[in-house]
Amino acid sequence: MKKIILMLMLCAPMAVFAQKFGKVNTQEVVQSLPDFAKAQGEMAALQKQKENEMKGMQDELSRKSQEYEKSKSSMNPSKQKETEEELQGLYQKMQQAYQDAQKELQKKSEELMEPISTKVRNAINAVGKAGAYTFIFEGTTDALVYVGDNVKDITAEVKAKVGK
């Protein structure tokens, strides 16, 4: 029994040396994909559309607010109150539209990025299996404190695999 334990202890360090490590910059891989550029374009167009909608609502609120300020002195109290409530309603509508736009942008971003993330994840898995890597780390040289000689940057391999 002691011989088996001794044999295992002697072989364990060799098993550690036999492990293969890799690192990949997934952000670089994602940004290199045509799908990502297309998604960015769609997001920019949607964001511009939402900004224009918000600008229109803001302009309408400003215009009505200025009209109210000019004619406020000639209004009777009930008309003032009615106009103030209308302005408050427009302001609340604008706030709700802003929140809805933010949610829609977030949802669209997730919808567009999910297939891209899946594609990259599958490519990393394929490269990991094909290269017999024990671990593949996410990392860039800025984020890593130490990179040993036995760690290979497989970003280029993942880019090649995801392009297929």
Secondary structure, DSSP 8 states (H G I E B T S, - for coil): -HHHHHHHHHHHHHHHHH--EEEE-HHHHHHHSHHHHHHHHHHHHHHHHHHHHHHHHHHHHHHHHHHHHHHGGGS-HHHHHHHHHHHHHHHHHHHHHHHHHHHHHHHHHHHHHHHHHHHHHHHHHHHHHHTT-SEEEE--TTT-S---TTEEE-HHHHHHHHT-
